[in-house]
Amino acid sequence: MIFYLLTFSFPEWRPHFAFLDTAHANEMMALRWLHLIFGIIWIGLLYFFNLVLTPAMKKCDPQLRIKIYPQLMPGAMGWFRSSALVTVLVGMRYFSIHLAADAKLAGDPSLTGKWFAWWLLVWLAAYVFLYALQLPAKGILDRAWVRMIGISVVVVAASWLVLALNGGPNVSNAHLAISVGGGLGFIMLLNTWGVIWRVQKRLIAWARTSGEQGVPMPPEAERLMRWNYLTARTSFWLSFPMLFFMGAAGHYPFLSTMAR
């Protein structure tokens, strides 16, 4: 009651707001909002797995780990893979709007499809090499520094190539920054669904069977756990440049003077 009396007594205290009247502006805001919400869930779980869960599980008694794992991981993986998919799909729609705006400015609407196709092709090709670099190996190929150099070379080469293919005088900073940051996010999505979830389904089932029937985990489990670890750790490190480029899309126009 006091709040309303004060509001009517002092009109300047009333909040002033108005939703934008264009569908385009409202869609862009809705896409940003959803991208942030589901991105926080996805990356938050990725950081939890890497920084908290994996170290904790290594310290747990094996029998306790077998009991905890089937209870914890199904729900966590459900949120993890679903939020990853929504984040990337929403991001692709947001990216396509920027591509269309740049293509319109260039006077050639067909560039929208061309730019998106180049982006998709470059990052799919990069993932072929990254997939191989994340597989468990023996000898020098299993050294952390060898993997780090290999992954870095692939990521830098893919980033340079997509910037070269999609660059131009009428290309905005958001277009180019998302070409790299969104590409890294796409790689992380492929890791989430193509490796981590595939591996986790089997590990969860084996852990449940082991806990209920008292049978040991299959010999293959150790290799799959190593593969899951390497892939999750790669996504963890890729998230840092990914977040930088996604932030730079709207706040740090270092790739183009067109900061739109």
Kinemage of the C-alpha trace (Angstrom):
@kinemage 1
@onewidth
@group {chain A} dominant
@subgroup {mainchain}
@vectorlist {calphas} color= white
{ca met a 1} P 0.000 0.000 0.000
{ca ile a 2} L 2.789 2.406 0.941
{ca phe a 3} L 4.617 1.526 -2.285
{ca tyr a 4} L 1.608 2.469 -4.422
{ca leu a 5} L 1.071 5.714 -2.517
{ca leu a 6} L 4.711 6.678 -3.021
{ca thr a 7} L 4.543 5.735 -6.685
{ca phe a 8} L 1.499 7.900 -7.367
{ca ser a 9} L 2.887 10.742 -5.249
{ca phe a 10} L 6.208 10.748 -7.081
{ca pro a 11} L 5.611 9.785 -10.752
{ca glu a 12} L 9.319 10.021 -11.532
{ca trp a 13} L 9.830 6.922 -9.350
{ca arg a 14} L 7.715 4.764 -11.666
{ca pro a 15} L 9.717 2.411 -13.886
{ca his a 16} L 9.558 3.257 -17.571
{ca phe a 17} L 9.786 0.396 -20.028
{ca ala a 18} L 8.338 -0.685 -23.360
{ca phe a 19} L 8.832 -3.859 -25.344
{ca leu a 20} L 10.180 -3.302 -28.831
{ca asp a 21} L 7.507 -3.415 -31.510
{ca thr a 22} L 9.455 -5.412 -34.131
{ca ala a 23} L 9.324 -9.204 -34.330
{ca his a 24} L 12.997 -9.296 -35.341
{ca ala a 25} L 14.208 -7.484 -32.218
{ca asn a 26} L 12.036 -9.591 -29.912
{ca glu a 27} L 13.198 -12.806 -31.558
{ca met a 28} L 16.841 -11.799 -31.174
{ca met a 29} L 16.320 -11.077 -27.477
{ca ala a 30} L 14.468 -14.365 -26.937
{ca leu a 31} L 17.252 -16.264 -28.695
{ca arg a 32} L 19.940 -14.579 -26.587
{ca trp a 33} L 17.978 -15.342 -23.417
{ca leu a 34} L 17.474 -19.032 -24.242
{ca his a 35} L 21.068 -19.352 -25.423
{ca leu a 36} L 22.325 -18.022 -22.093
{ca ile a 37} L 19.996 -20.132 -19.948
{ca phe a 38} L 20.708 -23.465 -21.602
{ca gly a 39} L 24.357 -22.576 -22.185
{ca ile a 40} L 24.833 -21.984 -18.454
{ca ile a 41} L 23.266 -25.375 -17.679
{ca trp a 42} L 25.433 -27.127 -20.269
{ca ile a 43} L 28.765 -25.482 -19.486
{ca gly a 44} L 28.034 -25.549 -15.753
{ca leu a 45} L 27.611 -29.318 -15.860
{ca leu a 46} L 30.724 -29.658 -18.026
{ca tyr a 47} L 32.744 -27.768 -15.406
{ca phe a 48} L 31.150 -29.809 -12.609
{ca phe a 49} L 32.132 -33.063 -14.300
{ca asn a 50} L 35.711 -31.915 -14.907
{ca leu a 51} L 36.463 -29.982 -11.741
{ca val a 52} L 34.369 -31.745 -9.081
{ca leu a 53} L 32.893 -35.109 -10.050
{ca thr a 54} L 35.866 -36.777 -11.744
{ca pro a 55} L 38.366 -35.975 -8.940
{ca ala a 56} L 35.801 -37.012 -6.305
{ca met a 57} L 35.032 -40.320 -8.031
{ca lys a 58} L 38.745 -41.169 -8.172
{ca lys a 59} L 38.916 -40.869 -4.392
{ca cys a 60} L 35.764 -42.923 -3.727
{ca asp a 61} L 35.813 -46.568 -2.752
{ca pro a 62} L 35.042 -48.656 -5.886
{ca gln a 63} L 32.001 -50.255 -4.276
{ca leu a 64} L 30.611 -46.868 -3.279
{ca arg a 65} L 31.314 -45.498 -6.759
{ca ile a 66} L 29.313 -48.317 -8.344
{ca lys a 67} L 26.340 -47.459 -6.126
{ca ile a 68} L 26.514 -43.702 -6.691
{ca tyr a 69} L 27.117 -43.712 -10.428
{ca pro a 70} L 23.802 -45.200 -11.673
{ca gln a 71} L 21.859 -42.856 -9.409
{ca leu a 72} L 23.719 -39.668 -10.274
{ca met a 73} L 24.625 -39.864 -13.933
{ca pro a 74} L 21.331 -40.573 -15.783
{ca gly a 75} L 19.751 -37.314 -14.621
{ca ala a 76} L 22.955 -35.335 -15.013
{ca met a 77} L 23.506 -36.637 -18.535
{ca gly a 78} L 19.895 -35.928 -19.459
{ca trp a 79} L 20.318 -32.262 -18.596
{ca phe a 80} L 23.809 -32.187 -20.088
{ca arg a 81} L 22.979 -33.466 -23.549
{ca ser a 82} L 19.570 -31.754 -23.792
{ca ser a 83} L 20.894 -28.333 -22.799
{ca ala a 84} L 23.790 -28.765 -25.234
{ca leu a 85} L 21.387 -29.446 -28.101
{ca val a 86} L 19.089 -26.525 -27.295
{ca thr a 87} L 22.048 -24.163 -26.840
{ca val a 88} L 23.533 -24.989 -30.235
{ca leu a 89} L 20.231 -25.050 -32.145
{ca val a 90} L 19.216 -21.670 -30.725
{ca gly a 91} L 22.722 -20.380 -31.442
{ca met a 92} L 22.503 -21.536 -35.052
{ca arg a 93} L 19.265 -19.621 -35.526
{ca tyr a 94} L 20.874 -16.527 -33.989
{ca phe a 95} L 23.917 -16.991 -36.235
{ca ser a 96} L 21.745 -17.333 -39.339
{ca ile a 97} L 20.092 -13.975 -38.588
{ca his a 98} L 23.504 -12.284 -38.553
{ca leu a 99} L 24.457 -14.070 -41.778
{ca ala a 100} L 21.259 -12.899 -43.457
{ca ala a 101} L 21.855 -9.303 -42.321
{ca asp a 102} L 25.397 -9.320 -43.739
{ca ala a 103} L 24.243 -10.958 -46.972
{ca lys a 104} L 21.544 -8.309 -47.390
{ca leu a 105} L 24.128 -5.581 -46.819
{ca ala a 106} L 26.369 -7.180 -49.436
{ca gly a 107} L 23.476 -7.199 -51.916
{ca asp a 108} L 23.499 -10.985 -52.330
{ca pro a 109} L 21.001 -12.929 -50.152
{ca ser a 110} L 22.415 -16.235 -51.422
{ca leu a 111} L 25.532 -15.594 -49.331
{ca thr a 112} L 23.565 -16.645 -46.238
{ca gly a 113} L 23.477 -20.277 -47.336
{ca lys a 114} L 27.010 -20.162 -48.712
{ca trp a 115} L 28.496 -18.794 -45.504
{ca phe a 116} L 26.590 -21.273 -43.343
{ca ala a 117} L 27.633 -24.195 -45.562
{ca trp a 118} L 31.308 -23.196 -45.384
{ca trp a 119} L 31.042 -22.853 -41.605
{ca leu a 120} L 29.436 -26.272 -41.212
{ca leu a 121} L 31.858 -27.982 -43.594
{ca val a 122} L 34.968 -26.526 -41.962
{ca trp a 123} L 33.989 -27.533 -38.444
{ca leu a 124} L 32.775 -30.994 -39.457
{ca ala a 125} L 36.139 -31.573 -41.160
{ca ala a 126} L 37.922 -30.299 -38.040
{ca tyr a 127} L 35.960 -32.717 -35.873
{ca val a 128} L 37.196 -35.687 -37.887
{ca phe a 129} L 40.740 -34.855 -36.765
{ca leu a 130} L 39.721 -33.912 -33.221
{ca tyr a 131} L 37.795 -37.167 -32.826
{ca ala a 132} L 40.945 -39.126 -33.671
{ca leu a 133} L 43.061 -37.034 -31.299
{ca gln a 134} L 40.678 -37.772 -28.417
{ca leu a 135} L 40.830 -41.559 -28.769
{ca pro a 136} L 42.804 -43.512 -26.153
{ca ala a 137} L 46.258 -44.326 -27.508
{ca lys a 138} L 49.576 -45.823 -26.455
{ca gly a 139} L 53.095 -44.485 -26.372
{ca ile a 140} L 53.888 -40.934 -27.368
{ca leu a 141} L 50.427 -40.449 -28.880
{ca asp a 142} L 48.972 -40.667 -25.384
{ca arg a 143} L 51.124 -37.814 -24.069
{ca ala a 144} L 49.153 -34.753 -22.987
{ca trp a 145} L 51.454 -32.348 -24.838
{ca val a 146} L 51.078 -34.290 -28.098
{ca arg a 147} L 47.288 -34.132 -27.854
{ca met a 148} L 47.427 -30.460 -26.868
{ca ile a 149} L 49.560 -29.527 -29.864
{ca gly a 150} L 47.459 -31.587 -32.260
{ca ile a 151} L 44.144 -30.184 -31.021
{ca ser a 152} L 45.513 -26.631 -31.013
{ca val a 153} L 46.732 -26.936 -34.612
{ca val a 154} L 43.353 -28.256 -35.783
{ca val a 155} L 41.379 -25.564 -33.942
{ca val a 156} L 43.616 -22.706 -35.133
{ca ala a 157} L 43.569 -23.988 -38.718
{ca ala a 158} L 39.763 -24.367 -38.711
{ca ser a 159} L 39.319 -20.904 -37.170
{ca trp a 160} L 41.637 -19.282 -39.719
{ca leu a 161} L 39.926 -21.088 -42.606
{ca val a 162} L 36.393 -20.163 -41.600
{ca leu a 163} L 37.413 -16.521 -41.092
{ca ala a 164} L 39.081 -16.484 -44.507
{ca leu a 165} L 36.077 -18.077 -46.241
{ca asn a 166} L 33.423 -15.964 -44.507
{ca gly a 167} L 35.341 -12.691 -44.306
{ca gly a 168} L 34.688 -9.643 -46.439
{ca pro a 169} L 34.170 -5.871 -46.391
{ca asn a 170} L 30.481 -6.211 -45.474
{ca val a 171} L 30.908 -8.853 -42.779
{ca ser a 172} L 30.182 -7.886 -39.188
{ca asn a 173} L 32.232 -8.662 -36.099
{ca ala a 174} L 29.360 -10.764 -34.704
{ca his a 175} L 29.327 -12.897 -37.868
{ca leu a 176} L 33.064 -13.609 -37.658
{ca ala a 177} L 33.255 -14.060 -33.889
{ca ile a 178} L 30.356 -16.524 -33.909
{ca ser a 179} L 31.949 -18.309 -36.873
{ca val a 180} L 34.758 -19.283 -34.487
{ca gly a 181} L 33.000 -19.392 -31.115
{ca gly a 182} L 29.939 -21.116 -32.524
{ca gly a 183} L 32.180 -23.579 -34.340
{ca leu a 184} L 33.870 -24.521 -31.084
{ca gly a 185} L 30.447 -24.900 -29.479
{ca phe a 186} L 29.423 -27.161 -32.357
{ca ile a 187} L 32.528 -29.305 -31.739
{ca met a 188} L 31.573 -29.539 -28.076
{ca leu a 189} L 28.033 -30.601 -29.041
{ca leu a 190} L 29.439 -33.385 -31.226
{ca asn a 191} L 31.606 -34.475 -28.305
{ca thr a 192} L 28.600 -34.429 -25.985
{ca trp a 193} L 26.345 -36.568 -28.170
{ca gly a 194} L 28.920 -38.459 -30.255
{ca val a 195} L 31.255 -39.614 -27.494
{ca ile a 196} L 30.353 -38.653 -23.919
{ca trp a 197} L 26.700 -39.744 -24.024
{ca arg a 198} L 27.485 -42.914 -25.987
{ca val a 199} L 30.129 -43.886 -23.445
{ca gln a 200} L 28.074 -42.895 -20.421
{ca lys a 201} L 25.101 -45.021 -21.485
{ca arg a 202} L 27.291 -48.100 -21.366
{ca leu a 203} L 29.096 -47.164 -18.160
{ca ile a 204} L 25.808 -46.448 -16.373
{ca ala a 205} L 24.344 -49.793 -17.465
{ca trp a 206} L 27.479 -51.703 -16.460
{ca ala a 207} L 27.677 -49.943 -13.073
{ca arg a 208} L 24.025 -50.708 -12.375
{ca thr a 209} L 24.477 -54.383 -13.275
{ca ser a 210} L 27.651 -54.586 -11.212
{ca gly a 211} L 25.949 -53.065 -8.169
{ca glu a 212} L 22.823 -55.215 -8.407
{ca gln a 213} L 24.419 -58.528 -9.329
{ca gly a 214} L 27.852 -58.165 -7.757
{ca val a 215} L 29.694 -58.811 -11.018
{ca pro a 216} L 32.846 -56.897 -11.978
{ca met a 217} L 32.835 -54.156 -14.600
{ca pro a 218} L 33.768 -55.406 -18.110
{ca pro a 219} L 37.426 -55.028 -19.124
{ca glu a 220} L 36.365 -52.534 -21.803
{ca ala a 221} L 35.111 -50.135 -19.119
{ca glu a 222} L 38.588 -48.808 -18.360
{ca arg a 223} L 39.187 -47.826 -21.991
{ca leu a 224} L 35.771 -46.164 -22.246
{ca met a 225} L 36.352 -44.211 -19.049
{ca arg a 226} L 39.658 -42.987 -20.472
{ca trp a 227} L 37.960 -41.970 -23.735
{ca asn a 228} L 35.218 -40.166 -21.833
{ca tyr a 229} L 37.808 -38.346 -19.721
{ca leu a 230} L 39.864 -37.213 -22.727
{ca thr a 231} L 36.796 -35.991 -24.605
{ca ala a 232} L 35.291 -34.153 -21.629
{ca arg a 233} L 38.645 -32.551 -20.882
{ca thr a 234} L 38.995 -31.400 -24.498
{ca ser a 235} L 35.540 -29.806 -24.356
{ca phe a 236} L 36.485 -28.203 -21.039
{ca trp a 237} L 39.517 -26.465 -22.570
{ca leu a 238} L 37.697 -25.548 -25.788
{ca ser a 239} L 35.013 -23.808 -23.738
{ca phe a 240} L 37.434 -21.002 -22.800
{ca pro a 241} L 38.111 -19.673 -26.329
{ca met a 242} L 34.499 -20.462 -27.220
{ca leu a 243} L 33.207 -18.195 -24.451
{ca phe a 244} L 35.694 -15.467 -25.387
{ca phe a 245} L 34.542 -15.375 -29.013
{ca met a 246} L 30.874 -15.525 -28.069
{ca gly a 247} L 31.365 -12.567 -25.718
{ca ala a 248} L 33.426 -10.740 -28.339
{ca ala a 249} L 30.589 -11.059 -30.851
{ca gly a 250} L 28.723 -8.180 -29.251
{ca his a 251} L 31.249 -6.537 -26.966
{ca tyr a 252} L 34.724 -6.662 -28.511
{ca pro a 253} L 34.790 -5.856 -32.264
{ca phe a 254} L 38.350 -6.940 -33.005
{ca leu a 255} L 37.568 -8.966 -36.145
{ca ser a 256} L 35.663 -6.293 -38.041
{ca thr a 257} L 34.931 -2.585 -37.735
{ca met a 258} L 31.286 -3.462 -38.369
{ca ala a 259} L 30.303 -4.229 -34.773
{ca arg a 260} L 26.642 -4.982 -35.498
